[in-house]
Amino acid sequence: MKQKEDKTYHMVATCPDELTEVVAKELENCGAENIRTKYRAVTFLTNENNYYKCHLKLRTASSLLRVIAKINSINLHHLEKEAKKIQWTNFIVPNKSFRVDVSMADKGKDLPSSNAISRAIRIAVEHAFYDQKLKKPNVSIKEPNIIIHAFFSRKGTVISFNTSGRSLHKRGYRHTSHPAPLQETVAASLLQLCQYSGSEAFYDPMCGSGTIAIEAAYLALNKSSQIHRKKGLFGFEHLKDFNTQLWRDTQEEARTEKRESPPQKIYASDINPIYLDETKQNALRARVEKNIDFKCCDFFKSTKPEPSGVLVCNLPYGKRLNEIKNLEEFYKNVGDHLKKNFTGWKACLLVDEESPWKKIGLRTSKKFNLKNGSIKSKFFIYDLYEGSKKIKKENDQK
């Protein structure tokens, strides 16, 4: 019997531009091939098995797109003509609704509008069903089953299916009233940048709504980021070639790979009991509440919970906490407290680019420019050695 040929999927993982290398590394670990970083995206090839694994396990990507066509023309009539050649009925069934989203890399008077491009592709989809005398699928603007994505530039149009559905940062556990929640994908990226593996103690001393600590627990437990996403929320589940059995097998395999407990303890604290209670509720929804040690505590009264480990936190700034009257003094005190009380630890701080971060006064071992939502930020990593760096190096060589 002839073996069925494995499918190859041409994929795009979207992400903030400053995190493309982080996403690329994660894709490599997920078995992706031909990985290439682009502007705010990473393109890659994958087989059917890893296609489903990527959707289930990726922690840092914002969304996943499955490329089905590339049209090398900016002419609207030609775009519609080429879009009609796509075998839409191989992907979409009549009882599924759809919407066409358009991203414009280039705009100009000589170029079609996003509405015109969307309409051309919609007509192409409907024409495919009319040609085969099939009922055409309905268009749904608010809640479509299938999202067709068109990326338009002067080089042409790339047409894809949004196979992740809603954004991958929406894990489903965060219900927050915190004034400045951190997106889950950004929190996961911070952990990758500071090389937290789960094999060392972890502490977020200003946990807010708990996103960083929860993502640390997911990583330490080897728990898939989307394992609790409800049925039907992935875009690929509504495509005609959705392999239901393989998806179930992929989920089951992920469940068996999850550890019973983290190799080392995870700690989270906050001065505000309301935020700490919110963290506990979010951890409960994420089903990691038993894996995090919670404490209501002022950062400036905190001490290292273990001899060594990784500390990661999103420092307050003016937009977030109006009650901090003197930010310069606050940032200086943060640096002093870390230096005196967390020797032997790696401290990793996310700060607003406009904040007085230089007042922290510690020597960085690594630094990254990031974005926290729309806010330009910096991520600093400090190795808090006991004594000088030179003494630490000499001790390591003995």
Beta strands, then each sheet from edge to edge (+ up, - down):
strand 1: 8-14
strand 2: 33-38
strand 3: 41-47
strand 4: 63-71
strand 5: 98-104
strand 6: 146-153
strand 7: 156-162
strand 8: 202-204
strand 9: 266-270
strand 10: 293-296
strand 11: 309-314
strand 12: 345-352
strand 13: 366-372
strand 14: 375-383
sheet 1: 2+ 3- 1+ 4- 7+ 6- 5-
sheet 2: 10+ 9+ 8+ 11+ 12+ 14- 13+
end
